[in-house]
Amino acid sequence: MDWHADHILTHRRAFWRSSGQARSYVFRVWRRPHRAATIRGMIKSGETRTKTLAIHTVWTTYLTWLPGDKRGHWSPLFDLYGGLLRNGHQLNMGDEGTRKTAANLATGKPKYLRDSEIDLAAQTIAEVIRGGSAVGVANGVPAAAWTVYAAALEKQHVHLLLAANAESVSRVVGRIKGKSSSRIGTADGNPGQRVWTAGFWRVFLFDSNAVQVARNYITNHNLRRGMAPDPFNWITPPPPK
């Protein structure tokens, strides 16, 4: 989903059923120029705040999912996380006028990754998730190591299911996008090209059932392309429940 040219602020509430118990998510989607598109979930079970187990992140290549796209502004993932589409709450269905306006505001051309560029992105992820000062330092603290529960890298977008970490997910995604964009641009002979859209999508998962559902969703992307469910050696499936 490419949101950099949009400026819509919405709030929606959905309900997630897990282990027979209804749990409430609040989705906040920021669509403003050069701002991250964010989806946050907060769950309470009685009076106890549930611990985050994993974060599902998604980002797209540049200009491959504009506002007004005929697929709508909400990905099918919203149906996965709470049944919003099924319950009639899809936001901003496709509109050609909106799509053309967003395209006119954009600079550059749509970016579709070649297989060699997908390989470069995968190599970058492998390096970044190892952490350490060689990867980056923020406020004197070396980059954290991250565990990836599932991953799918496609021509138009990336899915990562990350184990919860004390470090901000924005930092690790920022490193991946920044380093891979530089590598892909250099390999393509165009180091200044836009590879990824601004910002990324994220949802926080709070129980093992939700983590497994997200993992199945991501691995199915790979299976549909004739690949192994976990095609990268840096993926570590979550421990059994």
N, C-alpha and C positions, 0 to 999 in steps of 0.2 A: 504494500500500500504506500503510495507516494503522496505525502501530506504537505510538502513544503510550501505549496502555493495556496493551501486552504486556510481558513481562519474560523473554524467552527468549534464551539465549546459545548459539549453535551454531557449530561449526567444520566446514567441509566442504572437501575437496580435489577439484578436477576437473582435467582435462587438456585443453589447447587444442592443436590441430594447426594449425600455420601454416608454410607453405613446406616441408611434409613433415617438420617437426621437432616432436616432442612437447614441450610447454612446460607447466609446472606453475603453477596458480593456487591460492592459498589464499583462500577466501571466509570472511570473518568478518561475521556479521550480529548487530548489537546491537539487541535489542528491549527497551527499558526505558522507564519513564515519562519523557517529555520529553527523550529522548536521540536523537541522530541514528542512523538506520539506515545502516550503512556496509558497503560491500563493497570490499575492497582486493585487488589482485592484484600479485604480485611475480614477475618472471620473471628467470631467469638463463640466459644462453647461454654455456656453458662457464664461464669464470671472470669474464666481463664482464657487468655489470648493464646491461640494455637500457634505453634512454632512453624515457620516457613521451612519446607523440606526441599523445594526446588523452584526454579524460575524458568518459565518458557519464554524465550525471546525469539522475535522474528524481525528481520529487516529486508528491504527490497533493493534491487538495483535501480539506478536512476531512471525516472520517468516511465517505469513499466506498470505502474498502477496509480493513475492520476485521479484526483477528485472528479466525480462524474463518470467514472468507469462503469461500463454496463454491468459489471459484477457487483456494483454497489460499493459503498465506502467501508462496509464491515466485511471482513474476511469470513469464510466458513468457520473459522475458529470460534467465532462468537456463538455459533450454534452448538459447538462442542462445549464451550464454557457457559452453560446456563440455558440453552435453548432459546436464545433471543429471537433468532430468525423464525423458529417454529411457532413462537408465541406472538409473532407479528410486530416485533420491535426493531426491524432492520432500519438503520439510519441512512437517509440519503441514497435512494436508489439511483441507478444510472441516469445521467442527464447529459446529453451531447453538448449543450451550451456550456455547462460547467466544465466539462472535459476540455473543450476548445479554449476556454478562458485560461484554465490552468496550463495548457500546453503553450499558449502565447506568452505566459509569464515566465515560463521555464527557459533556461539557457542550455545549450548543448543538445545532444541526441540521446534517445533511449539507449540504455546499456544492457545488453544480453551477454552473459558470460559464456565464453567458449570453454571447452573441456579443460584446456590447459590453464585457463584463468580460475576455474573451479579448483584445480589442483593447487594453484598458488594460494587461494583462500584457505584451503584445507591445511596446507603447510603452515600458514600464518597462525591459524587457530591452535595447531599442535604446539607451536613455540610459545604463544601468549599464555596458554593455560598452565604451562610449567611454572610461570611466575619467576620471581627473582629480580635482582637489580638490572640484569641484562635486558629484561623486558621493559621495565619502567620503574621510576621512583616517584612517589607523591608525598610531599611533606616529610621527606627523609625516610619514608617507609618503602621498602621494595614491593613490587607488585606481588599480589597473592597468587598462589596456585589454585586452580579451579578444576573441578571434576565435571565432565560432560556425560550426562546419562543417555543422550540421544542426539543425533545430528542429521540434517539433510541439507545438502547444498545443491541448489538448482540454478538454472540460467537466470531466473528473475528474482530469487529470494533465498534466504538462509533461515533455517530453524535450528536453534540450539536449546536443549533442555539441560540447564545447569543446576548442579547441587547447590544448596544454600551456602553462602559464604559471608564472612564478616565484612569483606570489601564490597563496595557498591557495584552492582551489576553494570551500571552506566560506565564505570571505568574499564572493565574488561571488554565490554562491547566496543567502547571507543577505541581501545588499543587494537582490537581485531580489525575494525573498519579502517582505521587510519593506516596501519601497517600494510594491510592487504591492498588497499586502494593505491598506495604508493608503488607496491610491487607490480600490481596489474597494469597500472599506467606506464611504468617503465618498460615492462615486457611488451606492451602494445605500442611503444614508441610515442606515447602521448602522456607524459607524466602529470599533466595538469587536468586530465579528463575527470569528469564526475563518474564515479563507479557506483556509489551507494546513495540512496536518498538520505536526507537529514533525519536524525532521530531513529527510534526503533520501538517496536511493540513489545510489551512484557506483561506477564501475568504471574502472580505468586501462588504457589500450590502448597496446600497445608496438610494433606494426608496422602498416604501411600496409594490409595485407589486413584486419586486425581493424578498423581505422578505417573502411574501406569497407563492411564487413559491418554495422557499427553505423549508418553513414550510410544504407544501404539500408533497414535496419529502420525508422529514423525517417521517412524520406521516404515509405515505404509507408503510414504512418499518414495522411499528407496526401493521398496518391493515393486511398486508400479513401474519403475524405470529398469527393472530387471537386475537390480543390485542386491547385495546382501543387506539385511536389515540394519546392521552396524558396519558400514563399509570402511570406517577409519579406525586405525589401531589406537587412537587416543580416546575412544569412547569407552566408558566404564558403566555398564548397566547398573541400575540401582540394586541394592541388596534385596533379597526376597523379604516379603512381609512377615 
